């Protein structure tokens, strides 16, 4: 989702390849990643690190099982 306040990545794909990272950069980077559920938390945290440690937003009910730092 593109906004004036920054781009939001909602449940990004599990495949973190160079074309995906280049496209995100082309569109202005990411302000945050939203995880609608936690089964892909490893790839979401990896993507966060590759994008400058942007926050990964997780529902409080899922936060207990998430493998990284969330908000």
N, C-alpha and C positions, 0 to 999 in steps of 0.2 A: 504494500500500500504506500503510495507516494503522497506525502503531505509537505506543507511549508515548514513544519517543525522537524522534518527528517523522514526518512523512509523506514517503514516497519515491515519486517519479514515475518510472515505468518506461516508457521509450519514449513520451513524450507525443506527441500528434498534431502535425502540421505547422501546422495552423491555430491561430494564437494570437489568439483574439478575446476581447472583454471578457467574454462569458458563461463562457468557460473560466477566465479569471483570477479572476472572481468566485466560481466554484465552488471553486477551489483555496483561496481565502481563507476561504470559508465552512467548509471542512473543516479549517482550521487551518494553511494555508500548506504550504510544502514545506521539508524539511531538505536534500534532495538530489535530483538527477535522475540516472537511470541510462540510459546509452546502450548498448544491446546490440550495436549496430554503428554505424558512423559516417556513413551516408549522409544523415542528417538533422541533422548537427552544427550547422549554422547556426541552425536553429529551436530546438534545445536550448540553445544558448548565448544566444540572444535571450530565451528563456523564463527562463533563469537570471538574466539581467540584470533582467528585469521583476519577478522574485521576490526581489530583494535580493542578487543575486550568489551564490545557493546553488551549491554545488559540482556539477559534472557528472562523474559517475564513469564511466570508460571502461576497458575491458580494455587491458592494456599492449600487446597486439598491434595495437590500433587507434590508440593514442595518437599515433603519428608523423604521422598524416594528419588529426588533429582540428584544427579551426580556432581553438580557444580554449584558455583555461586549464582544465585538468582535474586530477582526482586519481585 
